[in-house]
Amino acid sequence: MAKKVTISIPDMLHEKLETWRESFNLSKMFQDAVVEAIQRKEEFQKRIREDLDLGQIIERLRSEKMQSETNSLEAGKNDGIRWAKTAHYDDLQYALHWSDLENAAKDSILGHYFTTNASLSRLLQSNTYCDPKYALSYLNGWKQGVEQFWEEIREKL
């Protein structure tokens, strides 16, 4: 049985949420975030209680790395679809043929989009703690999202 939960968010986030509300399944997003947070806590507590050897630690870190890369790809894909839905036709065509992923932030057409998103901007900066593979994974996902959107609508134009 489902239970209702009330959450508080800052006014600025609420304003943005109202603008984009139709684009999100907030209940699903919240559920996914809570499930992931609980799983992390439970796994962490379990690891503390167990005496792990080096092989187990390496295997766990490999698994977590793969999950992080997958999360980056999926986040990119979702953002790419979201961007494509509001992009000007010319920008959409540019993005479909764009291939210089390593210089996304410096791109004359798309760079503004990539640098004005705070979390994405941190991911793309080479001096952060993030593995550059995550940024590239995100950008590959973003491009896939744009391409997926285009495949859905191109025959209808």
C-alpha positions in Angstrom: 0.0 0.0 0.0 1.3 3.5 -0.9 1.8 6.1 1.8 1.9 9.9 1.3 5.0 11.8 2.3 5.3 15.6 2.5 8.7 17.2 1.7 10.0 20.7 1.9 12.0 22.4 -0.8 13.4 25.9 -1.2 11.3 28.5 -2.9 13.7 28.8 -5.9 13.5 25.1 -6.5 9.7 25.2 -6.1 9.4 27.9 -8.8 11.5 25.8 -11.2 9.6 22.7 -10.3 6.3 24.5 -11.2 7.7 25.4 -14.6 8.8 21.9 -15.4 6.2 19.9 -13.4 4.7 18.3 -16.5 8.1 16.9 -17.5 8.7 14.9 -14.4 7.1 12.0 -12.5 8.0 13.5 -9.1 6.7 10.5 -7.2 8.9 8.1 -9.2 11.9 10.4 -8.9 11.5 10.7 -5.1 11.0 6.9 -4.8 14.1 6.1 -6.9 16.2 8.6 -4.9 15.0 7.3 -1.5 15.5 3.6 -2.6 19.0 4.4 -3.8 19.9 6.3 -0.6 18.6 3.5 1.6 20.4 0.9 -0.4 23.7 2.8 -0.1 23.2 3.2 3.7 22.3 -0.5 4.1 25.3 -1.6 2.0 27.6 0.7 3.9 26.4 -0.6 7.3 26.7 -4.2 6.0 30.3 -3.6 4.8 31.2 -2.1 8.2 29.9 -5.2 10.0 31.7 -7.6 7.7 35.4 -8.2 7.4 36.0 -7.7 3.7 39.1 -8.8 2.0 40.9 -6.9 -0.8 39.3 -9.1 -3.5 35.8 -8.2 -2.3 36.7 -4.6 -2.0 38.0 -4.5 -5.6 34.9 -6.3 -6.9 32.6 -3.9 -5.0 34.4 -0.8 -6.3 34.3 -2.2 -9.9 30.5 -2.7 -9.5 30.1 0.8 -8.1 32.2 2.3 -10.9 30.1 0.6 -13.5 26.9 1.8 -11.8 28.3 5.4 -11.7 29.2 5.3 -15.4 25.7 3.9 -16.2 24.1 6.6 -14.1 26.1 9.3 -16.1 25.1 7.8 -19.4 21.4 7.6 -18.4 21.4 11.2 -17.0 23.0 12.4 -20.2 20.4 10.6 -22.3 17.5 12.1 -20.3 19.0 15.6 -20.5 19.6 15.2 -24.2 16.0 14.3 -24.8 14.8 17.2 -22.6 17.1 19.6 -24.4 16.0 18.4 -27.9 12.3 18.9 -27.0 12.9 22.7 -26.7 15.8 23.1 -29.1 15.5 25.3 -32.2 15.5 23.2 -35.4 18.9 24.5 -36.5 20.5 23.8 -33.1 19.0 20.3 -33.2 20.5 19.7 -36.6 23.8 20.9 -35.3 23.7 18.7 -32.3 22.9 15.6 -34.4 26.1 16.2 -36.4 28.2 17.4 -33.5 31.1 15.1 -32.5 33.6 17.1 -30.5 32.4 15.8 -27.1 35.7 16.4 -25.4 35.3 20.2 -26.0 31.6 20.4 -25.2 31.9 23.4 -22.9 33.9 25.4 -25.5 31.5 24.6 -28.4 30.2 27.8 -30.0 26.6 26.5 -30.3 26.2 24.1 -27.5 28.8 25.3 -25.0 26.4 27.7 -23.3 24.0 24.9 -22.5 26.7 22.7 -21.0 28.3 25.5 -19.0 25.1 27.0 -17.5 24.0 23.8 -15.9 25.8 23.9 -12.6 26.2 20.1 -11.9 27.1 19.4 -15.5 29.6 22.2 -15.6 31.4 20.7 -12.6 31.4 17.3 -14.3 32.9 18.8 -17.5 35.7 20.7 -15.7 38.9 18.7 -15.8 40.1 19.9 -12.4 37.3 18.2 -10.4 37.5 14.9 -8.5 35.3 13.3 -11.1 36.7 10.8 -13.5 36.7 12.4 -17.0 35.1 9.1 -18.2 31.9 10.1 -16.4 31.8 13.4 -18.3 32.3 11.6 -21.6 29.7 9.0 -20.6 27.3 11.8 -19.8 27.9 13.5 -23.2 27.6 10.2 -25.1 24.3 9.7 -23.4 23.3 13.3 -24.1 24.0 12.8 -27.8 22.1 9.5 -27.8 19.1 11.2 -26.2 19.1 13.9 -28.9 19.4 11.2 -31.6 16.6 9.1 -30.0 14.3 12.2 -29.9 15.1 13.0 -33.6 14.3 9.4 -34.7 10.9 9.7 -33.0 10.0 13.0 -34.7 11.9 13.2 -38.0 9.4 11.4 -40.1 6.6 13.6 -38.8 8.2 16.9 -40.0 
